[in-house]
Amino acid sequence: MTFLRKHWQLVLKLTATVLLFWLLFRHFGGAGTLHALREADVALFGAACLLMVAAMACNGIRWLWVSQATGHPITPMTMTLGTAEAAFFNQVLPTGVGGDAMRVIRACHQGITVGWAIIGVTIDRAIGVLAIAVALLVLLLFRPDLFRGGEVFLLLTGLAGLIAAGAVATVLIGMLPLSRWLPRWFDHLVFLVEQYSIAMRQIRFLTRMTAIMIASTALYTWSFVLCAEAIGLSLGWDQLFVIILGLAMSALVPVSIGGWGVREGAAIALFAPYGVAAEQALAASILLGLVLTVIGIIGGVVWIIVGYKRIDTPPAPSQ
C-alpha cells in the first residue's frame, strides 16, 4: 500500500498502457499484428534503428545549440550522455519529463546551475514540439490533399495551430517588462519566458534550429518508412511523413508509459484514411516503438555505466 500511495501515477499509467493494448488487440486483430511482426524484415529493422540513432544525435546537437544561446553551454560529452540517458527514461516513465530531468542532472553534473540547466532543457523541449506543429501546418498549406479522414487530421492541425500561436505569443510576451507587473513568485517563469523570447528572436539561432530540425525530422521519417517497409507496408514518403508527425503529436499525451498504447491507437486512426488495415497499422507502430526501445536500452546502459559527481548544496546561511 505504501508503494501505491507513493507511485500511484506510475501505476495508473502502467494500467492504462496495458488496458489500451488489450483493447487494441481485441478489437483490431492481435493475431494479424503478431504475424506481421514475426515476418518483419530484420535488416530493415536494424537500419531503422541506426537512422533513429542519427535522429537522436541531431536532437542532442539541438540541445547543445540551445544551451549556447542561453550563454551556459553544455559540452559535447554532456550532450551525448544526456541525450542517451533521456532516450532510456522516456521509454520507462509516463512522459518525456523523466528524460528531461536526466538531461538537467547531466548538465548540473557538468557544473551548470540547476536554474540554467532547466531553462536550456525546457527551451529545447519547446522547440522540438514547435517543429512538429510547424511541419504539420506547412504540409497543410502546400499539400492539403494529404490530410484525409476528417476528424483526426482536423484535431492534429488544430492542435498544431494552437502550439504555433502559443510559441509566437510567448516570444511577444517575453518582450514585455513582466517582472514589473507580476508578483515575485512568478520570477522563475518570467525569466524562462524572457530567455525563450531572446533566443527565438536571434536570426542565427533560428537558422540553426531550422536546419537541425529538418535533418532530425527527415531521419526520424526515414526510420519510420523502413519500419513500414519491414512489414510489407507500401505508402509514399509524403503520406508516412504526415502519419509520423501525427504519431509524434500523440506522444505529447501523458497517458501511458513511453507513449505505448496511445501511439498505436493514433496509428490505426492515421493509417485508416490511406486504406491501411488496422493490423498493419498496429504492427508498424509497434515496430517503431521497438526501435525507440532499442535506443532506450542503449541509453540505459550508458546511465548504468557512467556515474555522476555528487552535487553538494551550499550550507544554509546562519541566522
Phi, psi and omega in degrees: 000324179297318179299317181296321180293322183281328188237036185297326179293317179298315180297319180297316182284330173295319176298318179298320179299311180297318181295318179298316179294320178299316179295317181296315181291326182288318187267341185238018172084080180292327182297315179296324179294314180295323178296317179297322179291321179295328182269004184297146179286115184293323180296317178294323177297317178297319178296323178297322178296317179297318178295324179292324175300317179295321178296319178295325177297321176297320177297323177295318178297321177300315177298318178301314181291324177297315180297324177294322180293332179279351181088006179228074188287142171275164177271161175304325178294316176299318178302313184294310182293315181296320179294319179295314181294323178297322179299323179291309185289336175292338180270335186253354178243160187297329182224178177287357181297324180298316178295321178295321179298322179292327176292322176298315180299318181295322178293321178294324177301326177290333181124358177286141180294155183302317182301311180289328176296317179295318180299314181298315181291320181294316178296319178299315178299317181298320180292322177298316178293318180298322181298320178297315181297315181296319179299318178297317182291323177294317177297319179299324181288317187260337180225063181296341179295340180284342186267086179257164170093014170057258193299317184297309182287331175296318178296317181297312181292326177295317178294320178298319179297320179295319180295315180296317179296321178296323179295315179296316180298322180295320178298316181291318179296324180295345179274352182271156178281067186297325183298336178280335188261334187256155178298163185299330183289354174267002189303315182296317179294318179300316181296321178298314179297319179297317180293322176297316180297317180298314181297316185284352177260007177264119183300315181298319179296314180297322179297315179294318179297319180298315181296314184288328178288325175298316180296312183293322180293320178296318179293318179297317179295317179300319177301317180292322177301317179293325175298318179294317180293330181297333179255013176081018180270124185244104174227159179288158178304318183296320179292316179292332177295315177298318182295316182293327175294321177295321178294321178296322178293322180293334180293346179285346181279113186275064184255330188228175179283121177061018181080359181296139180092305177296313180299319183291321176297319178295322180299317179300317181290324183282326180283330187306316180298341179264010175080020181268132180295151183300323181298317180290319178298317180296318180295319180296319180292319178296320180296320175298318178297324178292325174300313179296327178293320178300315178297321179296322178297319177300316177297324178295321177296318178299316182296323180289318187282317186269124183269186179234149169282151177286128180264106181280134174272139181296147179296148179294142180296143180290147181284000000 
